[in-house]
Amino acid sequence: MHRHQGPPPRKFVLFATAAVLFGAAVAWGLVDRYAERPPWGTDIAYEGGYVQAARIRGYDVDGTRTKALLAGECALMERQGMGGARAVHDPAAWVAGCLDGAAGRPSRNQGMVR
C-alpha cells in the first residue's frame, strides 16, 4: 500500500502564499472602493428608518406621534442624531424609510425582486 504524501512543501508554500496575497489584494480593493461604507449602506439606512418609524407607529395609541413623523419629525430626528449608526450611511434614505414606516407603506426592500 502506497501512502500519498501530498504536494511537495515548496509547491504548497508557494500556492498558500499566492492565495493569501490574492485574498489581501481583493480585500484591499474592496476597502479602497467602499472605504468605511458597506456597498449596501443605502439599504441599511432605509431599513433603519423604516423599522424605527414602524415601531413608533405601532406604539402610538392616539396617532399624534405618527402625524408628527409625517409632518417632518423624521428629518428632525435624523438631524439630531437619533437615527443612529444606520443613518450615517445615507441620511436621505433613512428619512425616506422613516416616512414610509410612519405612513404604513410596505418597505421598498421587501420581496425577492426589487
N, CA, C and O atoms as a printed pandas DataFrame, in Angstrom:
     atom_number atom_name residue_name chain_id  residue_number  x_coord  y_coord  z_coord
0              1         N          MET        A               1    0.848   -1.171    0.000
1              2        CA          MET        A               1    0.000    0.000    0.000
2              3         C          MET        A               1    0.896    1.237    0.000
3              4         O          MET        A               1    1.844    1.339    0.779
4              5         N          HIS        A               2    0.578    2.156   -0.875
5              6        CA          HIS        A               2    1.393    3.353   -1.024
6              7         C          HIS        A               2    0.646    4.550   -0.419
7              8         O          HIS        A               2   -0.511    4.806   -0.750
8              9         N          ARG        A               3    1.310    5.253    0.445
9             10        CA          ARG        A               3    0.701    6.407    1.110
10            11         C          ARG        A               3    1.006    7.668    0.308
11            12         O          ARG        A               3    2.155    7.925   -0.051
12            13         N          HIS        A               4   -0.046    8.458    0.029
13            14        CA          HIS        A               4    0.131    9.704   -0.720
14            15         C          HIS        A               4    0.657   10.785    0.217
15            16         O          HIS        A               4    0.098   11.002    1.292
16            17         N          GLN        A               5    1.702   11.446   -0.175
17            18        CA          GLN        A               5    2.346   12.435    0.682
18            19         C          GLN        A               5    1.834   13.861    0.449
19            20         O          GLN        A               5    2.128   14.753    1.245
20            21         N          GLY        A               6    1.083   14.088   -0.615
21            22        CA          GLY        A               6    0.624   15.440   -0.905
22            23         C          GLY        A               6    1.647   16.177   -1.738
23            24         O          GLY        A               6    2.646   15.595   -2.160
24            25         N          PRO        A               7    1.405   17.458   -1.980
25            26        CA          PRO        A               7    2.348   18.216   -2.807
26            27         C          PRO        A               7    3.658   18.442   -2.055
27            28         O          PRO        A               7    3.703   18.398   -0.826
28            29         N          PRO        A               8    4.691   18.677   -2.798
29            30        CA          PRO        A               8    5.963   18.970   -2.133
30            31         C          PRO        A               8    5.833   20.249   -1.309
31            32         O          PRO        A               8    5.084   21.148   -1.689
32            33         N          PRO        A               9    6.545   20.346   -0.191
33            34        CA          PRO        A               9    6.428   21.519    0.684
34            35         C          PRO        A               9    6.676   22.844   -0.041
35            36         O          PRO        A               9    5.998   23.834    0.234
36            37         N          ARG        A              10    7.627   22.869   -0.948
37            38        CA          ARG        A              10    7.923   24.117   -1.660
38            39         C          ARG        A              10    6.711   24.568   -2.483
39            40         O          ARG        A              10    6.365   25.749   -2.484
40            41         N          LYS        A              11    6.074   23.633   -3.178
41            42        CA          LYS        A              11    4.910   23.963   -4.006
42            43         C          LYS        A              11    3.732   24.384   -3.124
43            44         O          LYS        A              11    3.001   25.312   -3.472
44            45         N          PHE        A              12    3.543   23.711   -1.992
45            46        CA          PHE        A              12    2.455   24.054   -1.076
46            47         C          PHE        A              12    2.629   25.478   -0.534
47            48         O          PHE        A              12    1.676   26.257   -0.513
48            49         N          VAL        A              13    3.830   25.810   -0.103
49            50        CA          VAL        A              13    4.098   27.145    0.436
50            51         C          VAL        A              13    3.896   28.202   -0.649
51            52         O          VAL        A              13    3.371   29.281   -0.372
52            53         N          LEU        A              14    4.301   27.905   -1.861
53            54        CA          LEU        A              14    4.133   28.845   -2.963
54            55         C          LEU        A              14    2.645   29.126   -3.223
55            56         O          LEU        A              14    2.244   30.284   -3.338
56            57         N          PHE        A              15    1.831   28.070   -3.314
57            58        CA          PHE        A              15    0.404   28.252   -3.563
58            59         C          PHE        A              15   -0.311   28.913   -2.373
59            60         O          PHE        A              15   -1.205   29.736   -2.572
60            61         N          ALA        A              16    0.071   28.563   -1.157
61            62        CA          ALA        A              16   -0.539   29.185    0.023
62            63         C          ALA        A              16   -0.220   30.683    0.066
63            64         O          ALA        A              16   -1.090   31.495    0.378
64            65         N          THR        A              17    1.016   31.042   -0.245
65            66        CA          THR        A              17    1.402   32.450   -0.271
66            67         C          THR        A              17    0.640   33.212   -1.356
67            68         O          THR        A              17    0.190   34.337   -1.142
68            69         N          ALA        A              18    0.506   32.580   -2.523
69            70        CA          ALA        A              18   -0.233   33.224   -3.614
70            71         C          ALA        A              18   -1.694   33.430   -3.229
71            72         O          ALA        A              18   -2.269   34.472   -3.541
72            73         N          ALA        A              19   -2.302   32.457   -2.557
73            74        CA          ALA        A              19   -3.700   32.580   -2.136
74            75         C          ALA        A              19   -3.868   33.698   -1.109
75            76         O          ALA        A              19   -4.831   34.461   -1.185
76            77         N          VAL        A              20   -2.960   33.805   -0.166
77            78        CA          VAL        A              20   -3.030   34.855    0.853
78            79         C          VAL        A              20   -2.850   36.231    0.207
79            80         O          VAL        A              20   -3.562   37.174    0.553
80            81         N          LEU        A              21   -1.914   36.349   -0.718
81            82        CA          LEU        A              21   -1.696   37.632   -1.400
82            83         C          LEU        A              21   -2.903   38.016   -2.248
83            84         O          LEU        A              21   -3.282   39.186   -2.293
84            85         N          PHE        A              22   -3.511   37.036   -2.921
85            86        CA          PHE        A              22   -4.703   37.318   -3.713
86            87         C          PHE        A              22   -5.856   37.775   -2.808
87            88         O          PHE        A              22   -6.556   38.734   -3.131
88            89         N          GLY        A              23   -6.049   37.095   -1.688
89            90        CA          GLY        A              23   -7.099   37.491   -0.737
90            91         C          GLY        A              23   -6.866   38.880   -0.180
91            92         O          GLY        A              23   -7.809   39.657   -0.031
92            93         N          ALA        A              24   -5.627   39.198    0.128
93            94        CA          ALA        A              24   -5.308   40.536    0.642
94            95         C          ALA        A              24   -5.554   41.604   -0.425
95            96         O          ALA        A              24   -6.022   42.697   -0.109
96            97         N          ALA        A              25   -5.242   41.293   -1.682
97            98        CA          ALA        A              25   -5.472   42.259   -2.757
98            99         C          ALA        A              25   -6.962   42.502   -2.965
99           100         O          ALA        A              25   -7.378   43.640   -3.181
100          101         N          VAL        A              26   -7.762   41.456   -2.902
101          102        CA          VAL        A              26   -9.213   41.615   -3.042
102          103         C          VAL        A              26   -9.772   42.439   -1.884
103          104         O          VAL        A              26  -10.591   43.332   -2.099
104          105         N          ALA        A              27   -9.339   42.147   -0.669
105          106        CA          ALA        A              27   -9.802   42.905    0.499
106          107         C          ALA        A              27   -9.381   44.367    0.382
107          108         O          ALA        A              27  -10.170   45.263    0.681
108          109         N          TRP        A              28   -8.157   44.613   -0.045
109          110        CA          TRP        A              28   -7.671   45.977   -0.213
110          111         C          TRP        A              28   -8.528   46.717   -1.239
111          112         O          TRP        A              28   -8.897   47.872   -1.027
112          113         N          GLY        A              29   -8.838   46.059   -2.338
113          114        CA          GLY        A              29   -9.658   46.678   -3.374
114          115         C          GLY        A              29  -11.047   47.036   -2.868
115          116         O          GLY        A              29  -11.562   48.109   -3.183
116          117         N          LEU        A              30  -11.665   46.144   -2.079
117          118        CA          LEU        A              30  -12.991   46.429   -1.534
118          119         C          LEU        A              30  -12.961   47.591   -0.550
119          120         O          LEU        A              30  -13.842   48.450   -0.572
120          121         N          VAL        A              31  -11.959   47.618    0.304
121          122        CA          VAL        A              31  -11.846   48.709    1.271
122          123         C          VAL        A              31  -11.567   50.022    0.546
123          124         O          VAL        A              31  -12.099   51.067    0.920
124          125         N          ASP        A              32  -10.732   49.967   -0.492
125          126        CA          ASP        A              32  -10.430   51.180   -1.246
126          127         C          ASP        A              32  -11.670   51.709   -1.968
127          128         O          ASP        A              32  -11.873   52.920   -2.052
128          129         N          ARG        A              33  -12.486   50.812   -2.481
129          130        CA          ARG        A              33  -13.681   51.238   -3.236
130          131         C          ARG        A              33  -14.770   51.772   -2.327
131          132         O          ARG        A              33  -15.373   52.803   -2.624
132          133         N          TYR        A              34  -15.030   51.087   -1.226
133          134        CA          TYR        A              34  -16.160   51.450   -0.380
134          135         C          TYR        A              34  -15.763   52.173    0.898
135          136         O          TYR        A              34  -16.638   52.613    1.644
136          137         N          ALA        A              35  -14.496   52.306    1.166
137          138        CA          ALA        A              35  -13.984   52.959    2.376
138          139         C          ALA        A              35  -14.662   52.379    3.609
139          140         O          ALA        A              35  -14.630   51.165    3.815
140          141         N          GLU        A              36  -15.263   53.206    4.414
141          142        CA          GLU        A              36  -15.905   52.735    5.637
142          143         C          GLU        A              36  -17.373   52.371    5.415
143          144         O          GLU        A              36  -18.030   51.866    6.325
144          145         N          ARG        A              37  -17.882   52.620    4.227
145          146        CA          ARG        A              37  -19.296   52.410    3.937
146          147         C          ARG        A              37  -19.485   51.078    3.228
147          148         O          ARG        A              37  -18.834   50.828    2.213
148          149         N          PRO        A              38  -20.363   50.213    3.738
149          150        CA          PRO        A              38  -20.603   48.953    3.035
150          151         C          PRO        A              38  -21.338   49.198    1.720
151          152         O          PRO        A              38  -22.033   50.206    1.591
152          153         N          PRO        A              39  -21.202   48.313    0.751
153          154        CA          PRO        A              39  -21.841   48.537   -0.547
154          155         C          PRO        A              39  -23.361   48.585   -0.468
155          156         O          PRO        A              39  -23.994   49.162   -1.352
156          157         N          TRP        A              40  -23.953   48.011    0.537
157          158        CA          TRP        A              40  -25.409   48.011    0.700
158          159         C          TRP        A              40  -25.829   49.009    1.775
159          160         O          TRP        A              40  -26.853   48.814    2.429
160          161         N          GLY        A              41  -25.057   50.069    1.964
161          162        CA          GLY        A              41  -25.320   51.061    3.009
162          163         C          GLY        A              41  -26.647   51.780    2.850
163          164         O          GLY        A              41  -27.280   52.131    3.846
164          165         N          THR        A              42  -27.084   52.007    1.608
165          166        CA          THR        A              42  -28.367   52.675    1.377
166          167         C          THR        A              42  -29.512   51.809    1.894
167          168         O          THR        A              42  -30.451   52.319    2.507
168          169         N          ASP        A              43  -29.436   50.503    1.649
169          170        CA          ASP        A              43  -30.473   49.595    2.149
170          171         C          ASP        A              43  -30.484   49.550    3.679
171          172         O          ASP        A              43  -31.547   49.497    4.297
172          173         N          ILE        A              44  -29.302   49.572    4.278
173          174        CA          ILE        A              44  -29.200   49.562    5.738
174          175         C          ILE        A              44  -29.842   50.822    6.317
175          176         O          ILE        A              44  -30.600   50.749    7.284
176          177         N          ALA        A              45  -29.543   51.961    5.731
177          178        CA          ALA        A              45  -30.099   53.228    6.217
178          179         C          ALA        A              45  -31.616   53.243    6.065
179          180         O          ALA        A              45  -32.326   53.630    6.993
180          181         N          TYR        A              46  -32.115   52.829    4.910
181          182        CA          TYR        A              46  -33.564   52.835    4.669
182          183         C          TYR        A              46  -34.284   51.942    5.682
183          184         O          TYR        A              46  -35.276   52.354    6.284
184          185         N          GLU        A              47  -33.786   50.734    5.864
185          186        CA          GLU        A              47  -34.435   49.801    6.792
186          187         C          GLU        A              47  -34.364   50.300    8.227
187          188         O          GLU        A              47  -35.294   50.079    9.003
188          189         N          GLY        A              48  -33.265   50.975    8.595
189          190        CA          GLY        A              48  -33.163   51.526    9.936
190          191         C          GLY        A              48  -34.243   52.562   10.206
191          192         O          GLY        A              48  -34.878   52.545   11.261
192          193         N          GLY        A              49  -34.453   53.465    9.252
193          194        CA          GLY        A              49  -35.512   54.468    9.401
194          195         C          GLY        A              49  -36.891   53.851    9.370
195          196         O          GLY        A              49  -37.778   54.262   10.117
196          197         N          TYR        A              50  -37.076   52.860    8.505
197          198        CA          TYR        A              50  -38.378   52.195    8.381
198          199         C          TYR        A              50  -38.756   51.489    9.689
199          200         O          TYR        A              50  -39.875   51.633   10.181
200          201         N          VAL        A              51  -37.829   50.743   10.231
201          202        CA          VAL        A              51  -38.113   49.987   11.456
202          203         C          VAL        A              51  -38.383   50.927   12.623
203          204         O          VAL        A              51  -39.296   50.690   13.413
204          205         N          GLN        A              52  -37.601   51.986   12.736
205          206        CA          GLN        A              52  -37.806   52.915   13.852
206          207         C          GLN        A              52  -39.182   53.573   13.764
207          208         O          GLN        A              52  -39.877   53.679   14.775
208          209         N          ALA        A              53  -39.583   54.012   12.581
209          210        CA          ALA        A              53  -40.890   54.660   12.431
210          211         C          ALA        A              53  -42.027   53.660   12.599
211          212         O          ALA        A              53  -43.072   54.001   13.153
212          213         N          ALA        A              54  -41.837   52.434   12.131
213          214        CA          ALA        A              54  -42.876   51.417   12.287
214          215         C          ALA        A              54  -43.091   51.091   13.768
215          216         O          ALA        A              54  -44.220   50.858   14.199
216          217         N          ARG        A              55  -42.015   51.076   14.535
217          218        CA          ARG        A              55  -42.153   50.836   15.983
218          219         C          ARG        A              55  -42.883   51.993   16.656
219          220         O          ARG        A              55  -43.769   51.784   17.484
220          221         N          ILE        A              56  -42.503   53.210   16.292
221          222        CA          ILE        A              56  -43.182   54.376   16.869
222          223         C          ILE        A              56  -44.662   54.334   16.508
223          224         O          ILE        A              56  -45.518   54.583   17.357
224          225         N          ARG        A              57  -44.963   54.024   15.264
225          226        CA          ARG        A              57  -46.353   53.960   14.802
226          227         C          ARG        A              57  -47.120   52.860   15.533
227          228         O          ARG        A              57  -48.299   53.027   15.847
228          229         N          GLY        A              58  -46.463   51.751   15.801
229          230        CA          GLY        A              58  -47.119   50.644   16.491
230          231         C          GLY        A              58  -47.478   50.963   17.926
231          232         O          GLY        A              58  -48.495   50.488   18.432
232          233         N          TYR        A              59  -46.656   51.762   18.590
233          234        CA          TYR        A              59  -46.920   52.103   19.991
234          235         C          TYR        A              59  -47.694   53.414   20.155
235          236         O          TYR        A              59  -48.025   53.796   21.278
236          237         N          ASP        A              60  -47.978   54.089   19.072
237          238        CA          ASP        A              60  -48.689   55.366   19.119
238          239         C          ASP        A              60  -50.188   55.104   19.220
239          240         O          ASP        A              60  -50.821   54.715   18.238
240          241         N          VAL        A              61  -50.754   55.314   20.398
241          242        CA          VAL        A              61  -52.162   54.991   20.644
242          243         C          VAL        A              61  -53.096   56.016   20.010
243          244         O          VAL        A              61  -54.088   55.647   19.381
244          245         N          ASP        A              62  -52.789   57.290   20.171
245          246        CA          ASP        A              62  -53.716   58.327   19.695
246          247         C          ASP        A              62  -53.338   58.910   18.329
247          248         O          ASP        A              62  -54.093   59.723   17.797
248          249         N          GLY        A              63  -52.204   58.525   17.746
249          250        CA          GLY        A              63  -51.841   58.968   16.409
250          251         C          GLY        A              63  -51.077   60.272   16.340
251          252         O          GLY        A              63  -50.764   60.734   15.242
252          253         N          THR        A              64  -50.764   60.885   17.474
253          254        CA          THR        A              64  -50.071   62.174   17.432
254          255         C          THR        A              64  -48.622   62.027   16.981
255          256         O          THR        A              64  -48.133   62.845   16.201
256          257         N          ARG        A              65  -47.940   61.008   17.454
257          258        CA          ARG        A              65  -46.538   60.818   17.051
258          259         C          ARG        A              65  -46.431   60.484   15.573
259          260         O          ARG        A              65  -45.505   60.936   14.900
260          261         N          THR        A              66  -47.377   59.693   15.061
261          262        CA          THR        A              66  -47.360   59.334   13.644
262          263         C          THR        A              66  -47.549   60.569   12.776
263          264         O          THR        A              66  -46.853   60.742   11.776
264          265         N          LYS        A              67  -48.480   61.418   13.153
265          266        CA          LYS        A              67  -48.699   62.660   12.404
266          267         C          LYS        A              67  -47.459   63.549   12.466
267          268         O          LYS        A              67  -47.096   64.185   11.476
268          269         N          ALA        A              68  -46.814   63.591   13.626
269          270        CA          ALA        A              68  -45.606   64.401   13.773
270          271         C          ALA        A              68  -44.477   63.858   12.895
271          272         O          ALA        A              68  -43.735   64.633   12.291
272          273         N          LEU        A              69  -44.346   62.533   12.824
273          274        CA          LEU        A              69  -43.327   61.942   11.963
274          275         C          LEU        A              69  -43.552   62.342   10.512
275          276         O          LEU        A              69  -42.610   62.707    9.808
276          277         N          LEU        A              70  -44.788   62.272   10.074
277          278        CA          LEU        A              70  -45.109   62.616    8.687
278          279         C          LEU        A              70  -44.970   64.116    8.419
279          280         O          LEU        A              70  -44.742   64.526    7.281
280          281         N          ALA        A              71  -45.105   64.925    9.455
281          282        CA          ALA        A              71  -45.023   66.380    9.299
282          283         C          ALA        A              71  -43.585   66.905    9.344
283          284         O          ALA        A              71  -43.371   68.114    9.250
284          285         N          GLY        A              72  -42.606   66.023    9.485
285          286        CA          GLY        A              72  -41.222   66.479    9.453
286          287         C          GLY        A              72  -40.362   66.024   10.608
287          288         O          GLY        A              72  -39.179   66.359   10.663
288          289         N          GLU        A              73  -40.926   65.271   11.529
289          290        CA          GLU        A              73  -40.126   64.821   12.664
290          291         C          GLU        A              73  -39.084   63.783   12.246
291          292         O          GLU        A              73  -38.071   63.622   12.927
292          293         N          CYS        A              74  -39.319   63.075   11.134
293          294        CA          CYS        A              74  -38.318   62.112   10.652
294          295         C          CYS        A              74  -37.008   62.831   10.321
295          296         O          CYS        A              74  -35.931   62.402   10.734
296          297         N          ALA        A              75  -37.117   63.918    9.577
297          298        CA          ALA        A              75  -35.921   64.688    9.219
298          299         C          ALA        A              75  -35.284   65.314   10.456
299          300         O          ALA        A              75  -34.060   65.379   10.560
300          301         N          LEU        A              76  -36.096   65.766   11.376
301          302        CA          LEU        A              76  -35.581   66.352   12.615
302          303         C          LEU        A              76  -34.839   65.303   13.437
303          304         O          LEU        A              76  -33.769   65.579   13.980
304          305         N          MET        A              77  -35.406   64.101   13.530
305          306        CA          MET        A              77  -34.746   63.023   14.269
306          307         C          MET        A              77  -33.389   62.696   13.650
307          308         O          MET        A              77  -32.417   62.465   14.368
308          309         N          GLU        A              78  -33.325   62.679   12.337
309          310        CA          GLU        A              78  -32.057   62.368   11.670
310          311         C          GLU        A              78  -31.039   63.469   11.925
311          312         O          GLU        A              78  -29.871   63.177   12.184
312          313         N          ARG        A              79  -31.457   64.727   11.857
313          314        CA          ARG        A              79  -30.537   65.846   12.112
314          315         C          ARG        A              79  -30.018   65.844   13.536
315          316         O          ARG        A              79  -28.877   66.233   13.786
316          317         N          GLN        A              80  -30.855   65.404   14.477
317          318        CA          GLN        A              80  -30.445   65.377   15.883
318          319         C          GLN        A              80  -29.631   64.136   16.229
319          320         O          GLN        A              80  -29.197   63.980   17.370
320          321         N          GLY        A              81  -29.422   63.258   15.263
321          322        CA          GLY        A              81  -28.612   62.067   15.501
322          323         C          GLY        A              81  -29.373   60.898   16.073
323          324         O          GLY        A              81  -28.762   59.930   16.527
324          325         N          MET        A              82  -30.700   60.961   16.066
325          326        CA          MET        A              82  -31.489   59.870   16.633
326          327         C          MET        A              82  -31.596   58.676   15.687
327          328         O          MET        A              82  -32.150   57.640   16.051
328          329         N          GLY        A              83  -31.064   58.824   14.473
329          330        CA          GLY        A              83  -31.079   57.715   13.521
330          331         C          GLY        A              83  -30.017   56.675   13.822
331          332         O          GLY        A              83  -30.092   55.546   13.339
332          333         N          GLY        A              84  -29.045   57.049   14.608
333          334        CA          GLY        A              84  -28.005   56.110   14.993
334          335         C          GLY        A              84  -26.993   55.852   13.880
335          336         O          GLY        A              84  -26.864   56.630   12.935
336          337         N          ALA        A              85  -26.289   54.749   14.022
337          338        CA          ALA        A              85  -25.222   54.410   13.076
338          339         C          ALA        A              85  -25.763   54.065   11.701
339          340         O          ALA        A              85  -25.051   54.205   10.707
340          341         N          ARG        A              86  -26.988   53.622   11.626
341          342        CA          ARG        A              86  -27.550   53.250   10.326
342          343         C          ARG        A              86  -27.806   54.474    9.453
343          344         O          ARG        A              86  -27.652   54.409    8.233
344          345         N          ALA        A              87  -28.189   55.572   10.060
345          346        CA          ALA        A              87  -28.492   56.783    9.287
346          347         C          ALA        A              87  -27.238   57.407    8.690
347          348         O          ALA        A              87  -27.326   58.180    7.736
348          349         N          VAL        A              88  -26.090   57.085    9.234
349          350        CA          VAL        A              88  -24.834   57.673    8.759
350          351         C          VAL        A              88  -24.536   57.244    7.321
351          352         O          VAL        A              88  -23.951   58.012    6.557
352          353         N          HIS        A              89  -24.930   56.025    6.945
353          354        CA          HIS        A              89  -24.624   55.513    5.608
354          355         C          HIS        A              89  -25.294   56.341    4.511
355          356         O          HIS        A              89  -24.673   56.635    3.490
356          357         N          ASP        A              90  -26.554   56.716    4.716
357          358        CA          ASP        A              90  -27.287   57.516    3.726
358          359         C          ASP        A              90  -28.451   58.205    4.438
359          360         O          ASP        A              90  -29.531   57.625    4.552
360          361         N          PRO        A              91  -28.244   59.442    4.923
361          362        CA          PRO        A              91  -29.291   60.124    5.685
362          363         C          PRO        A              91  -30.603   60.291    4.927
363          364         O          PRO        A              91  -31.673   60.173    5.524
364          365         N          ALA        A              92  -30.545   60.559    3.643
365          366        CA          ALA        A              92  -31.777   60.737    2.866
366          367         C          ALA        A              92  -32.575   59.436    2.788
367          368         O          ALA        A              92  -33.804   59.455    2.856
368          369         N          ALA        A              93  -31.885   58.321    2.648
369          370        CA          ALA        A              93  -32.575   57.027    2.611
370          371         C          ALA        A              93  -33.185   56.715    3.981
371          372         O          ALA        A              93  -34.261   56.123    4.056
372          373         N          TRP        A              94  -32.504   57.109    5.066
373          374        CA          TRP        A              94  -33.061   56.882    6.396
374          375         C          TRP        A              94  -34.365   57.652    6.557
375          376         O          TRP        A              94  -35.346   57.113    7.069
376          377         N          VAL        A              95  -34.382   58.906    6.125
377          378        CA          VAL        A              95  -35.591   59.727    6.229
378          379         C          VAL        A              95  -36.700   59.137    5.353
379          380         O          VAL        A              95  -37.859   59.104    5.767
380          381         N          ALA        A              96  -36.357   58.674    4.152
381          382        CA          ALA        A              96  -37.362   58.055    3.269
382          383         C          ALA        A              96  -37.950   56.807    3.907
383          384         O          ALA        A              96  -39.158   56.583    3.829
384          385         N          GLY        A              97  -37.110   55.989    4.539
385          386        CA          GLY        A              97  -37.595   54.805    5.229
386          387         C          GLY        A              97  -38.470   55.162    6.413
387          388         O          GLY        A              97  -39.471   54.498    6.679
388          389         N          CYS        A              98  -38.092   56.210    7.123
389          390        CA          CYS        A              98  -38.881   56.670    8.263
390          391         C          CYS        A              98  -40.267   57.127    7.801
391          392         O          CYS        A              98  -41.273   56.801    8.430
392          393         N          LEU        A              99  -40.313   57.874    6.714
393          394        CA          LEU        A              99  -41.606   58.344    6.198
394          395         C          LEU        A              99  -42.468   57.177    5.715
395          396         O          LEU        A              99  -43.678   57.173    5.943
396          397         N          ASP        A             100  -41.869   56.195    5.056
397          398        CA          ASP        A             100  -42.635   55.028    4.616
398          399         C          ASP        A             100  -43.165   54.232    5.800
399          400         O          ASP        A             100  -44.307   53.772    5.784
400          401         N          GLY        A             101  -42.335   54.069    6.829
401          402        CA          GLY        A             101  -42.773   53.338    8.015
402          403         C          GLY        A             101  -43.865   54.071    8.764
403          404         O          GLY        A             101  -44.799   53.449    9.271
404          405         N          ALA        A             102  -43.757   55.394    8.840
405          406        CA          ALA        A             102  -44.779   56.184    9.540
406          407         C          ALA        A             102  -46.092   56.181    8.776
407          408         O          ALA        A             102  -47.162   56.216    9.384
408          409         N          ALA        A             103  -46.024   56.139    7.445
409          410        CA          ALA        A             103  -47.236   56.159    6.629
410          411         C          ALA        A             103  -47.892   54.784    6.545
411          412         O          ALA        A             103  -49.023   54.667    6.072
412          413         N          GLY        A             104  -47.191   53.740    6.999
413          414        CA          GLY        A             104  -47.754   52.402    6.946
414          415         C          GLY        A             104  -47.581   51.715    5.606
415          416         O          GLY        A             104  -48.193   50.677    5.354
416          417         N          ARG        A             105  -46.744   52.290    4.738
417          418        CA          ARG        A             105  -46.479   51.659    3.447
418          419         C          ARG        A             105  -45.537   50.481    3.636
419          420         O          ARG        A             105  -44.769   50.457    4.597
420          421         N          PRO        A             106  -45.582   49.503    2.736
421          422        CA          PRO        A             106  -44.625   48.395    2.829
422          423         C          PRO        A             106  -43.214   48.879    2.511
423          424         O          PRO        A             106  -43.031   49.839    1.763
424          425         N          SER        A             107  -42.236   48.215    3.076
425          426        CA          SER        A             107  -40.839   48.576    2.834
426          427         C          SER        A             107  -40.504   48.381    1.366
427          428         O          SER        A             107  -40.952   47.417    0.744
428          429         N          ARG        A             108  -39.707   49.303    0.805
429          430        CA          ARG        A             108  -39.323   49.164   -0.595
430          431         C          ARG        A             108  -38.358   48.011   -0.803
431          432         O          ARG        A             108  -38.163   47.565   -1.933
432          433         N          ASN        A             109  -37.755   47.525    0.268
433          434        CA          ASN        A             109  -36.807   46.416    0.184
434          435         C          ASN        A             109  -37.464   45.065    0.414
435          436         O          ASN        A             109  -36.775   44.051    0.526
436          437         N          GLN        A             110  -38.767   45.042    0.485
437          438        CA          GLN        A             110  -39.464   43.809    0.760
438          439         C          GLN        A             110  -39.606   42.996   -0.516
439          440         O          GLN        A             110  -39.784   43.564   -1.593
440          441         N          GLY        A             111  -39.532   41.707   -0.414
441          442        CA          GLY        A             111  -39.753   40.839   -1.562
442          443         C          GLY        A             111  -38.450   40.322   -2.158
443          444         O          GLY        A             111  -37.354   40.720   -1.766
444          445         N          MET        A             112  -38.612   39.428   -3.112
445          446        CA          MET        A             112  -37.463   38.793   -3.748
446          447         C          MET        A             112  -36.822   39.683   -4.808
447          448         O          MET        A             112  -35.599   39.729   -4.939
448          449         N          VAL        A             113  -37.669   40.394   -5.570
449          450        CA          VAL        A             113  -37.175   41.209   -6.674
450          451         C          VAL        A             113  -37.427   42.666   -6.346
451          452         O          VAL        A             113  -38.537   43.049   -5.979
452          453         N          ARG        A             114  -36.379   43.484   -6.482
453          454        CA          ARG        A             114  -36.547   44.909   -6.216
454          455         C          ARG        A             114  -36.392   45.680   -7.461
455          456         O          ARG        A             114  -36.499   46.906   -7.446
